[in-house]
Structure formats: C-alpha cells, structure tokens
Amino acid sequence: MALERSDVEKIAHLARLGLNDADIPQTTATLNNILGLIDAMQAVDTTGIEPLAHPLEATQRLRADRVTESNHRDAYQAIAPAVENGLYLVPKVIE
Amino acid sequence: MDMQQLTLAEIARALAAKQFSAAELAQTLLARIKALDPQLNSFISLTDELALSQAKAADARRAAGESGALLGAPIGHKDLFCSKDVLTSCGSKILSGFKAPYDATVVEKLAAAGTVTLGKLNMDEFAMGSANESSHYGAVKNPWDLSRVPGGSSGGSAAAVAARLIPAATGTDTGGSIRQPAALTNLTGLKPTYGRVSRWGMIAYASSLDQGGPLARTAEDCALLLQAMAGFDAKDSTCVDQPLDDYLAALSQPLNGLRIGLPKEYFGAGLDARIADKVMAVVETLKKLGASVKDISLPNMQHAIPAYYVIAPAEASSNLSRFDGVRFGYRCENPVNLEDLYKRSRGEGFGAEVKRRIMVGTYALSAGYYDAYYLKAQKIRRLIKNDFVAAFNDVDVILGPTTPNLAWKLGEKNNDPVAQYLEDIYTITANLAGIPGLSMPAGFVDGLPVGVQLLAPYFQEGRLLNVAHQYQQVTDWHQQTPKGF
C-alpha cells in the first residue's frame, strides 16, 4: 500500500514535524521508496520466532529506591531557549 | 620528528622518554588542524583551552611518576558525545548552542585516563548516514581524494585520523558508522559488543543498536582506547556488567589454529570484484600466519537492511521526540501556539534525512502497524542472531569486505536514500545481533582504501584486535598516508 499525500501529512503531524508544502510530493515519493525496501521483510517466514529486543536478552536492572541525583535545575535552564523564575516558557496553552 | 605520524603507542613511549611534552604535542596538532582542516571540514569545534589544560595536567601527572598509556594522548570526540560546557551538536541545527551540562561516560573515562581533547568531530546529523553529507556543518571530505566522501556517520573522526590531524578518535556505530568510514579512509575501527561501552551521554539514535568505539590507525591503538572506554556503567541500563579483558595482552597471541569463516553471502552480487580480490589476499596472509578457512553461510543476511530500516527509524522517532524547542537547542521565531512551536522548531531544526527517518519510524509504530513492522523486524533480528550463533560453533571469526564499494563522489548518492542504505549491507548485521566487529586496512584500488571486516562472538573484542594486530605486523597498508597530509 503506497502512502498518499494525506498519509504523509498525518505522519508529519503525529511526529510534530512541520513540512513545507512544496516538499511533500518529494517526501511522499522517497518514503514510498523506503517502505518498498522495508516491505521485502514481509516475505520472510517468522512463524514461531520470538522478537529480539536486546541482543543479550538483558532485562531492566533495578536499583535501591534512594536519592542519587542532586538538583541541576540552574545548569539545565542556563541552556534553555526561554526561562523565567525557574520555569520553562512556552506559548500560552490555556486562555 | 613528525609528531603527527606517531600512533598512540608511539606517543606514549615518546612522552615517557621526554622527547616532547603533552602540551607541545597538543599545540603542534592544534596548529596542524587549523592549517589543514579547512580542506576536510572534519572538526565542528576546537577545544584549545580544554586541550592545553588537560595536556598540562597530563604532563604534571607524568612528572609525578604516573605512566598511563593514554596520559597526554591527543584525541577528538565525535560530536554526539556530551562534553561539559562544550557545543555538542550531533551535526544538527536543532542542537544549535547546546553546551552539554555534563560529560558522557566515555568522555569522562578517557579524560580520567589522561587523554587530551583537541575538539569535537563532524558527523552525519544524528548519526544518520553513510557519507557524512547530512551534517548541518557541511560535508566532510575524504583525505585520500577530496572529491569523495569519507563514509559516515563518524566521517569527521575518520577523516581527521586518516589525515594525521589526530592519532585517534571516538566514534559510534549503529549500522556501520565506525567500520564503514574506517574502511573508506584506511583506518582500524572497532564496534564493541552491544553493552560493552556505556551509552550514557551519547546522544541516542537507535538505542538497541548504538555502540561507541575507537577509530585509530592500528589495532594496538584501538586496544589502548577500548581498555579505557569500556566497562560497566550503572547509568546506562543496557550496559553489561562483565569483567574487561586485557586487550593489550590479547594482541600478541599467535594465530595458529585460528578458524576463519567466509560467508558466501558476503561475496555475492553487488560486491566490487576488486574489493573481493583484496579481501581474499588478506585471507591468504592470515593462512600463512596459521589460520584455517572454512566456507560458511549466514542465510538471513539479505533481510538485515529491511529489518534495520524499521528498527532504527522506529527507535529514532521515539528518541528524537525530546528535541521540541522547549528545554534546549533551537527554537523557531515567534511561535503562535505550542503546536506551532513544536512543529516549526523540529521542521526547521532537523535536516531532510533525519525527518525521513522520524517519519518512517512514526509510521512503523503508529496504531495498526506495530506488528507488521517493528515486531516483524525484531523477529528477523533473532533469525540474524541465530545465524551468527550457529556459525560461531564452527569458526572463531568471520571475515569479509566491510563495504561493497569504494568511497564514492560527494553528492553521488544524495538524491537516493535507498542506494545509500544498501552500502550498509555488510555492517548492519553485527548491530542487529549485537556482536563486535572491526574493520582494518587491506590495500588500495585506484588509490582508494579497501577495508576488511572481522566479526567475533559476544565480548571477543580481544580476538578481533589480536587478528588485526597480527595482520598489521606483516603488512604496511595501515601505515600509508594520504598525499598532502
């Protein structure tokens, strides 16, 4: 199933990616080429094969529930685009 | 003395013999970078002040009686390792002005070993590419032919080391991003076992595949760097808690009895016949050193590229959601609302290839497609791992070409992402399976370097370095220097 322009617009919205209108036809064509490459996968028989997420089958390690991190807020906010009184600034969401 | 021609091992001996100081070496190489790098564009940032303070500290430690192999060794870091208070760009506009608030574990460990950081190296944006042409900071040129690509995504690391601007560098390898540029620039590059080197502070592309490692001119230098980079780190939940081997000691093992597997799938259609000849010449040399050779098969190799181009973009689409214009990096001008802020910051901040992969990944993970794409790819991933596990019952290492083609012309494959993806055919299986892989120099075709790849079972980095080191004792491909550098 080939992607249409509207599919690409939906995917871009899900990924919160602003695309230039003029780029959408080329993007659609390229994505369809890539999906064509990927679709070769569907011919592989994987009946009874378990998916592999970590090559060494590692599971999440647990640690003791105690404080290990100190407060770095000032350092982290020093590199933010816009902050005020220790808060990150974004356009108003609620009127 | 031509300081730039020295390997890390030779630098350690020269520093111990007081032939020059670490500070003199750093200054000499910084001057060389400033003079020559405009031709290559291999550095994004130079860290002069940090380098000189680290060099002076190394000289002081040496004067106080310390003798570490990397004490005073100049290196560069791929610009996706976070370096405290230094621009860490990942080759992307979206990280404009991002001075990392902390050091990556790899950066911290190498600094503790006494290395001197001369700068941060250019790369494909977010490590997505095989040509180093997708960087916001411009393409990197191959020192062997300035009209050609150095490979990617660790292309800046490779070009800088190949041009003798620095003796060694860090890189990362998600689908071949250490081994492929090493092959195209006549270097030795190692991708360790997944989990061997901490990913903490390494900006994530595809978390289940990413692994940091060294690029250098010799296997011996890669051993020195790996020894310092590798090891358990509680801050990386996928890092493996297993003792480190003595990689330097492993180098000197004789190759008598070594069993080499040659997978027939690595020598099929698509491989440049001149590269195949060079690979077989390496096999003959290794036989003379005592190795035996067996034909093997990795039947699922052909499915690796489709599986990789689902898994890597899917993980990337999730990892790169953190770049939203709010907490760090690039923010668009005058956003009208929060959604506009996200969309325009990301749309303007990411380059074309990164956007493509985010969209492929978003699609593959979207409702209704997860089983057909991500889960299917993970099943193929197990088939690929099973192929390797079966093959390593009969052989100690697997050998083949690192790349199907020589370094290509700048711009040649820019308009066809799929053509560029196919260049990764021989390297991505090691990432999917998580096994270690190494590329080493194997000669030249038309003046361009050819690389041979060695693959080994989990945690046998020492074996890979051993085979490469023994090969480098009886050949001099790795000592060839590009003209003009």
Interface residues (C-beta under 8 A of the other chain):
Chain A: L3 D7 V8 I11 A12 L14 A15 R16 L17 G18 L19 N20 T27 T30 L31 N33 I34 L35 G36 L37 I38 D39 A40 M41 Q42 V44 T46 I49 E50 P51 L52 A53 H54 P55 L56 A58 Q60 R61 R63 H72 A75 Y76 A78 I79 A80 P81 A82 Y88 V90 P91 K92 V93
Chain B: G97 F98 K99 P101 Y194 G195 S208 A234 S237 T238 V240 N300 H303 I305 P306 A307 Y309 V310 S317 S321 D324 G325 V326 R327 F328 G329 Y330 R331 P335 V336 N337 L338 E339 D340 L341 Y342 K343 R344 R346 G347 E348 F350 K355 R356 I358 M359 V360 T362 Y363 A364 S366 A372 Y373 L375 K376 A377 Q378 K379 I380 R381 R382 L383 K385 D416 P417 V418 Y421 L432 A433 G434 I435 Y458
